[in-house]
Amino acid sequence: MEDMLYTVAETAQILKCNVAFVHKLRQAGLIRFLKLGCYKCRREELEKFLLENEGKDLTDPFNIKELETVKK
């Protein structure tokens, strides 16, 4: 059975970013966590985050922008 909950470090590994950036995403309210000793994110919440933010620039989670499309 696949894990239901991911720690911040595991979330960072899945998103291929660092732990500090995952905390920024959490603080911006983009990924909801629960605290069971340490912060944990549900798999479904992480999947929802990825679907809702596809095509967006999240470099600054407090100022999200649409990615520019390449014009041919």
Jmol script that loads the backbone (N, CA, C; Angstrom):
load data "model"
ATOM      1  N   MET A   1       0.834  -1.192   0.000  1.00  0.00           N
ATOM      2  CA  MET A   1       0.000   0.000   0.000  1.00  0.00           C
ATOM      3  C   MET A   1       0.875   1.250   0.000  1.00  0.00           C
ATOM      4  N   GLU A   2       0.540   2.192  -0.840  1.00  0.00           N
ATOM      5  CA  GLU A   2       1.282   3.435  -0.939  1.00  0.00           C
ATOM      6  C   GLU A   2       1.031   4.291   0.304  1.00  0.00           C
ATOM      7  N   ASP A   3       2.041   5.050   0.717  1.00  0.00           N
ATOM      8  CA  ASP A   3       1.904   5.911   1.895  1.00  0.00           C
ATOM      9  C   ASP A   3       0.747   6.886   1.728  1.00  0.00           C
ATOM     10  N   MET A   4       0.024   7.103   2.810  1.00  0.00           N
ATOM     11  CA  MET A   4      -1.074   8.074   2.812  1.00  0.00           C
ATOM     12  C   MET A   4      -0.598   9.451   3.244  1.00  0.00           C
ATOM     13  N   LEU A   5       0.428   9.490   4.102  1.00  0.00           N
ATOM     14  CA  LEU A   5       0.929  10.745   4.646  1.00  0.00           C
ATOM     15  C   LEU A   5       2.397  10.912   4.306  1.00  0.00           C
ATOM     16  N   TYR A   6       2.782  12.152   3.986  1.00  0.00           N
ATOM     17  CA  TYR A   6       4.175  12.461   3.682  1.00  0.00           C
ATOM     18  C   TYR A   6       4.672  13.534   4.625  1.00  0.00           C
ATOM     19  N   THR A   7       5.888  13.366   5.135  1.00  0.00           N
ATOM     20  CA  THR A   7       6.519  14.403   5.943  1.00  0.00           C
ATOM     21  C   THR A   7       6.927  15.547   5.012  1.00  0.00           C
ATOM     22  N   VAL A   8       7.364  16.644   5.595  1.00  0.00           N
ATOM     23  CA  VAL A   8       7.833  17.778   4.787  1.00  0.00           C
ATOM     24  C   VAL A   8       9.012  17.339   3.921  1.00  0.00           C
ATOM     25  N   ALA A   9       9.924  16.570   4.495  1.00  0.00           N
ATOM     26  CA  ALA A   9      11.087  16.109   3.731  1.00  0.00           C
ATOM     27  C   ALA A   9      10.667  15.197   2.579  1.00  0.00           C
ATOM     28  N   GLU A  10       9.712  14.310   2.820  1.00  0.00           N
ATOM     29  CA  GLU A  10       9.227  13.427   1.757  1.00  0.00           C
ATOM     30  C   GLU A  10       8.489  14.227   0.686  1.00  0.00           C
ATOM     31  N   THR A  11       7.723  15.228   1.106  1.00  0.00           N
ATOM     32  CA  THR A  11       7.022  16.097   0.157  1.00  0.00           C
ATOM     33  C   THR A  11       8.034  16.830  -0.714  1.00  0.00           C
ATOM     34  N   ALA A  12       9.098  17.331  -0.098  1.00  0.00           N
ATOM     35  CA  ALA A  12      10.151  18.025  -0.845  1.00  0.00           C
ATOM     36  C   ALA A  12      10.798  17.084  -1.860  1.00  0.00           C
ATOM     37  N   GLN A  13      11.019  15.862  -1.463  1.00  0.00           N
ATOM     38  CA  GLN A  13      11.625  14.878  -2.370  1.00  0.00           C
ATOM     39  C   GLN A  13      10.704  14.601  -3.562  1.00  0.00           C
ATOM     40  N   ILE A  14       9.409  14.460  -3.301  1.00  0.00           N
ATOM     41  CA  ILE A  14       8.437  14.210  -4.376  1.00  0.00           C
ATOM     42  C   ILE A  14       8.389  15.397  -5.337  1.00  0.00           C
ATOM     43  N   LEU A  15       8.394  16.627  -4.784  1.00  0.00           N
ATOM     44  CA  LEU A  15       8.309  17.835  -5.607  1.00  0.00           C
ATOM     45  C   LEU A  15       9.658  18.248  -6.190  1.00  0.00           C
ATOM     46  N   LYS A  16      10.722  17.547  -5.775  1.00  0.00           N
ATOM     47  CA  LYS A  16      12.080  17.845  -6.237  1.00  0.00           C
ATOM     48  C   LYS A  16      12.464  19.286  -5.917  1.00  0.00           C
ATOM     49  N   CYS A  17      12.236  19.650  -4.665  1.00  0.00           N
ATOM     50  CA  CYS A  17      12.625  20.970  -4.176  1.00  0.00           C
ATOM     51  C   CYS A  17      13.172  20.795  -2.763  1.00  0.00           C
ATOM     52  N   ASN A  18      13.512  21.895  -2.100  1.00  0.00           N
ATOM     53  CA  ASN A  18      14.055  21.763  -0.752  1.00  0.00           C
ATOM     54  C   ASN A  18      12.961  21.936   0.307  1.00  0.00           C
ATOM     55  N   VAL A  19      13.291  21.545   1.528  1.00  0.00           N
ATOM     56  CA  VAL A  19      12.346  21.569   2.645  1.00  0.00           C
ATOM     57  C   VAL A  19      11.857  22.988   2.917  1.00  0.00           C
ATOM     58  N   ALA A  20      12.749  23.971   2.830  1.00  0.00           N
ATOM     59  CA  ALA A  20      12.363  25.363   3.089  1.00  0.00           C
ATOM     60  C   ALA A  20      11.273  25.815   2.116  1.00  0.00           C
ATOM     61  N   PHE A  21      11.354  25.376   0.858  1.00  0.00           N
ATOM     62  CA  PHE A  21      10.342  25.769  -0.119  1.00  0.00           C
ATOM     63  C   PHE A  21       9.004  25.113   0.180  1.00  0.00           C
ATOM     64  N   VAL A  22       9.018  23.876   0.658  1.00  0.00           N
ATOM     65  CA  VAL A  22       7.765  23.213   1.047  1.00  0.00           C
ATOM     66  C   VAL A  22       7.114  23.988   2.191  1.00  0.00           C
ATOM     67  N   HIS A  23       7.923  24.479   3.135  1.00  0.00           N
ATOM     68  CA  HIS A  23       7.371  25.286   4.227  1.00  0.00           C
ATOM     69  C   HIS A  23       6.764  26.585   3.690  1.00  0.00           C
ATOM     70  N   LYS A  24       7.368  27.178   2.657  1.00  0.00           N
ATOM     71  CA  LYS A  24       6.786  28.370   2.032  1.00  0.00           C
ATOM     72  C   LYS A  24       5.437  28.043   1.401  1.00  0.00           C
ATOM     73  N   LEU A  25       5.363  26.907   0.721  1.00  0.00           N
ATOM     74  CA  LEU A  25       4.096  26.484   0.123  1.00  0.00           C
ATOM     75  C   LEU A  25       3.037  26.278   1.205  1.00  0.00           C
ATOM     76  N   ARG A  26       3.453  25.712   2.339  1.00  0.00           N
ATOM     77  CA  ARG A  26       2.538  25.502   3.472  1.00  0.00           C
ATOM     78  C   ARG A  26       2.088  26.839   4.046  1.00  0.00           C
ATOM     79  N   GLN A  27       3.023  27.747   4.259  1.00  0.00           N
ATOM     80  CA  GLN A  27       2.705  29.057   4.836  1.00  0.00           C
ATOM     81  C   GLN A  27       1.799  29.875   3.918  1.00  0.00           C
ATOM     82  N   ALA A  28       1.956  29.689   2.609  1.00  0.00           N
ATOM     83  CA  ALA A  28       1.118  30.395   1.637  1.00  0.00           C
ATOM     84  C   ALA A  28      -0.263  29.754   1.512  1.00  0.00           C
ATOM     85  N   GLY A  29      -0.447  28.607   2.164  1.00  0.00           N
ATOM     86  CA  GLY A  29      -1.736  27.929   2.109  1.00  0.00           C
ATOM     87  C   GLY A  29      -1.958  27.128   0.841  1.00  0.00           C
ATOM     88  N   LEU A  30      -0.892  26.857   0.099  1.00  0.00           N
ATOM     89  CA  LEU A  30      -1.029  26.132  -1.162  1.00  0.00           C
ATOM     90  C   LEU A  30      -1.095  24.625  -0.960  1.00  0.00           C
ATOM     91  N   ILE A  31      -0.442  24.152   0.101  1.00  0.00           N
ATOM     92  CA  ILE A  31      -0.532  22.734   0.465  1.00  0.00           C
ATOM     93  C   ILE A  31      -0.916  22.688   1.936  1.00  0.00           C
ATOM     94  N   ARG A  32      -2.001  22.001   2.215  1.00  0.00           N
ATOM     95  CA  ARG A  32      -2.451  21.891   3.600  1.00  0.00           C
ATOM     96  C   ARG A  32      -1.765  20.711   4.276  1.00  0.00           C
ATOM     97  N   PHE A  33      -1.310  20.936   5.477  1.00  0.00           N
ATOM     98  CA  PHE A  33      -0.652  19.922   6.294  1.00  0.00           C
ATOM     99  C   PHE A  33      -1.435  19.741   7.583  1.00  0.00           C
ATOM    100  N   LEU A  34      -1.203  18.623   8.242  1.00  0.00           N
ATOM    101  CA  LEU A  34      -1.683  18.441   9.599  1.00  0.00           C
ATOM    102  C   LEU A  34      -0.444  18.188  10.446  1.00  0.00           C
ATOM    103  N   LYS A  35      -0.569  18.406  11.746  1.00  0.00           N
ATOM    104  CA  LYS A  35       0.593  18.224  12.604  1.00  0.00           C
ATOM    105  C   LYS A  35       0.348  17.046  13.536  1.00  0.00           C
ATOM    106  N   LEU A  36       1.122  16.001  13.312  1.00  0.00           N
ATOM    107  CA  LEU A  36       1.110  14.798  14.149  1.00  0.00           C
ATOM    108  C   LEU A  36       2.551  14.593  14.594  1.00  0.00           C
ATOM    109  N   GLY A  37       2.966  15.344  15.590  1.00  0.00           N
ATOM    110  CA  GLY A  37       4.379  15.367  15.976  1.00  0.00           C
ATOM    111  C   GLY A  37       5.131  16.333  15.079  1.00  0.00           C
ATOM    112  N   CYS A  38       5.119  16.064  13.779  1.00  0.00           N
ATOM    113  CA  CYS A  38       5.680  16.986  12.787  1.00  0.00           C
ATOM    114  C   CYS A  38       4.637  17.159  11.683  1.00  0.00           C
ATOM    115  N   TYR A  39       4.872  18.113  10.794  1.00  0.00           N
ATOM    116  CA  TYR A  39       3.908  18.363   9.721  1.00  0.00           C
ATOM    117  C   TYR A  39       3.843  17.177   8.764  1.00  0.00           C
ATOM    118  N   LYS A  40       2.614  16.828   8.376  1.00  0.00           N
ATOM    119  CA  LYS A  40       2.409  15.753   7.409  1.00  0.00           C
ATOM    120  C   LYS A  40       1.336  16.185   6.407  1.00  0.00           C
ATOM    121  N   CYS A  41       1.523  15.747   5.177  1.00  0.00           N
ATOM    122  CA  CYS A  41       0.621  16.097   4.075  1.00  0.00           C
ATOM    123  C   CYS A  41      -0.016  14.820   3.546  1.00  0.00           C
ATOM    124  N   ARG A  42      -1.324  14.863   3.323  1.00  0.00           N
ATOM    125  CA  ARG A  42      -2.016  13.714   2.736  1.00  0.00           C
ATOM    126  C   ARG A  42      -1.659  13.603   1.255  1.00  0.00           C
ATOM    127  N   ARG A  43      -1.561  12.379   0.767  1.00  0.00           N
ATOM    128  CA  ARG A  43      -1.258  12.136  -0.648  1.00  0.00           C
ATOM    129  C   ARG A  43      -2.258  12.851  -1.549  1.00  0.00           C
ATOM    130  N   GLU A  44      -3.553  12.783  -1.191  1.00  0.00           N
ATOM    131  CA  GLU A  44      -4.594  13.422  -2.001  1.00  0.00           C
ATOM    132  C   GLU A  44      -4.415  14.941  -2.049  1.00  0.00           C
ATOM    133  N   GLU A  45      -3.965  15.529  -0.956  1.00  0.00           N
ATOM    134  CA  GLU A  45      -3.726  16.976  -0.910  1.00  0.00           C
ATOM    135  C   GLU A  45      -2.584  17.357  -1.848  1.00  0.00           C
ATOM    136  N   LEU A  46      -1.544  16.550  -1.865  1.00  0.00           N
ATOM    137  CA  LEU A  46      -0.404  16.801  -2.747  1.00  0.00           C
ATOM    138  C   LEU A  46      -0.814  16.653  -4.216  1.00  0.00           C
ATOM    139  N   GLU A  47      -1.614  15.644  -4.519  1.00  0.00           N
ATOM    140  CA  GLU A  47      -2.104  15.464  -5.895  1.00  0.00           C
ATOM    141  C   GLU A  47      -2.977  16.640  -6.313  1.00  0.00           C
ATOM    142  N   LYS A  48      -3.829  17.118  -5.414  1.00  0.00           N
ATOM    143  CA  LYS A  48      -4.692  18.275  -5.686  1.00  0.00           C
ATOM    144  C   LYS A  48      -3.835  19.514  -5.971  1.00  0.00           C
ATOM    145  N   PHE A  49      -2.810  19.726  -5.162  1.00  0.00           N
ATOM    146  CA  PHE A  49      -1.897  20.864  -5.356  1.00  0.00           C
ATOM    147  C   PHE A  49      -1.270  20.814  -6.749  1.00  0.00           C
ATOM    148  N   LEU A  50      -0.796  19.643  -7.150  1.00  0.00           N
ATOM    149  CA  LEU A  50      -0.155  19.517  -8.461  1.00  0.00           C
ATOM    150  C   LEU A  50      -1.138  19.797  -9.595  1.00  0.00           C
ATOM    151  N   LEU A  51      -2.335  19.284  -9.497  1.00  0.00           N
ATOM    152  CA  LEU A  51      -3.350  19.518 -10.538  1.00  0.00           C
ATOM    153  C   LEU A  51      -3.748  20.993 -10.624  1.00  0.00           C
ATOM    154  N   GLU A  52      -3.965  21.611  -9.488  1.00  0.00           N
ATOM    155  CA  GLU A  52      -4.431  23.004  -9.466  1.00  0.00           C
ATOM    156  C   GLU A  52      -3.366  24.000  -9.898  1.00  0.00           C
ATOM    157  N   ASN A  53      -2.096  23.623  -9.796  1.00  0.00           N
ATOM    158  CA  ASN A  53      -1.030  24.581 -10.080  1.00  0.00           C
ATOM    159  C   ASN A  53      -0.230  24.279 -11.331  1.00  0.00           C
ATOM    160  N   GLU A  54      -0.704  23.330 -12.109  1.00  0.00           N
ATOM    161  CA  GLU A  54      -0.036  23.032 -13.374  1.00  0.00           C
ATOM    162  C   GLU A  54      -0.109  24.263 -14.269  1.00  0.00           C
ATOM    163  N   GLY A  55       1.011  24.606 -14.891  1.00  0.00           N
ATOM    164  CA  GLY A  55       1.053  25.758 -15.776  1.00  0.00           C
ATOM    165  C   GLY A  55       1.274  27.072 -15.053  1.00  0.00           C
ATOM    166  N   LYS A  56       1.659  27.011 -13.784  1.00  0.00           N
ATOM    167  CA  LYS A  56       1.865  28.227 -13.001  1.00  0.00           C
ATOM    168  C   LYS A  56       3.311  28.317 -12.528  1.00  0.00           C
ATOM    169  N   ASP A  57       3.762  29.552 -12.334  1.00  0.00           N
ATOM    170  CA  ASP A  57       5.088  29.831 -11.794  1.00  0.00           C
ATOM    171  C   ASP A  57       4.935  30.025 -10.291  1.00  0.00           C
ATOM    172  N   LEU A  58       5.442  29.073  -9.515  1.00  0.00           N
ATOM    173  CA  LEU A  58       5.322  29.121  -8.058  1.00  0.00           C
ATOM    174  C   LEU A  58       6.628  29.533  -7.393  1.00  0.00           C
ATOM    175  N   THR A  59       7.529  30.154  -8.154  1.00  0.00           N
ATOM    176  CA  THR A  59       8.806  30.578  -7.598  1.00  0.00           C
ATOM    177  C   THR A  59       8.594  31.385  -6.322  1.00  0.00           C
ATOM    178  N   ASP A  60       7.609  32.284  -6.343  1.00  0.00           N
ATOM    179  CA  ASP A  60       7.194  33.022  -5.154  1.00  0.00           C
ATOM    180  C   ASP A  60       5.776  32.565  -4.827  1.00  0.00           C
ATOM    181  N   PRO A  61       5.615  31.674  -3.852  1.00  0.00           N
ATOM    182  CA  PRO A  61       4.283  31.131  -3.555  1.00  0.00           C
ATOM    183  C   PRO A  61       3.261  32.177  -3.106  1.00  0.00           C
ATOM    184  N   PHE A  62       3.738  33.351  -2.754  1.00  0.00           N
ATOM    185  CA  PHE A  62       2.834  34.421  -2.327  1.00  0.00           C
ATOM    186  C   PHE A  62       2.445  35.327  -3.492  1.00  0.00           C
ATOM    187  N   ASN A  63       3.023  35.080  -4.667  1.00  0.00           N
ATOM    188  CA  ASN A  63       2.751  35.868  -5.865  1.00  0.00           C
ATOM    189  C   ASN A  63       2.793  34.930  -7.080  1.00  0.00           C
ATOM    190  N   ILE A  64       1.770  34.116  -7.226  1.00  0.00           N
ATOM    191  CA  ILE A  64       1.727  33.090  -8.273  1.00  0.00           C
ATOM    192  C   ILE A  64       1.380  33.732  -9.616  1.00  0.00           C
ATOM    193  N   LYS A  65       2.087  33.298 -10.644  1.00  0.00           N
ATOM    194  CA  LYS A  65       1.875  33.813 -12.000  1.00  0.00           C
ATOM    195  C   LYS A  65       1.647  32.645 -12.948  1.00  0.00           C
ATOM    196  N   GLU A  66       0.932  32.915 -14.007  1.00  0.00           N
ATOM    197  CA  GLU A  66       0.782  31.927 -15.078  1.00  0.00           C
ATOM    198  C   GLU A  66       2.101  31.857 -15.830  1.00  0.00           C
ATOM    199  N   LEU A  67       2.500  30.663 -16.242  1.00  0.00           N
ATOM    200  CA  LEU A  67       3.693  30.525 -17.065  1.00  0.00           C
ATOM    201  C   LEU A  67       3.443  31.129 -18.429  1.00  0.00           C
ATOM    202  N   GLU A  68       4.443  31.763 -18.948  1.00  0.00           N
ATOM    203  CA  GLU A  68       4.297  32.337 -20.290  1.00  0.00           C
ATOM    204  C   GLU A  68       4.365  31.217 -21.306  1.00  0.00           C
ATOM    205  N   THR A  69       3.541  31.329 -22.327  1.00  0.00           N
ATOM    206  CA  THR A  69       3.574  30.347 -23.398  1.00  0.00           C
ATOM    207  C   THR A  69       4.511  30.828 -24.483  1.00  0.00           C
ATOM    208  N   VAL A  70       5.134  29.899 -25.154  1.00  0.00           N
ATOM    209  CA  VAL A  70       6.044  30.222 -26.235  1.00  0.00           C
ATOM    210  C   VAL A  70       5.232  30.486 -27.485  1.00  0.00           C
ATOM    211  N   LYS A  71       5.447  31.666 -28.076  1.00  0.00           N
ATOM    212  CA  LYS A  71       4.730  32.023 -29.301  1.00  0.00           C
ATOM    213  C   LYS A  71       5.562  31.626 -30.499  1.00  0.00           C
ATOM    214  N   LYS A  72       4.902  30.989 -31.471  1.00  0.00           N
ATOM    215  CA  LYS A  72       5.613  30.539 -32.678  1.00  0.00           C
ATOM    216  C   LYS A  72       5.374  31.487 -33.809  1.00  0.00           C
TER     217      LYS A  72
END
end "model"
wireframe off; spacefill off
backbone 0.3
color backbone group
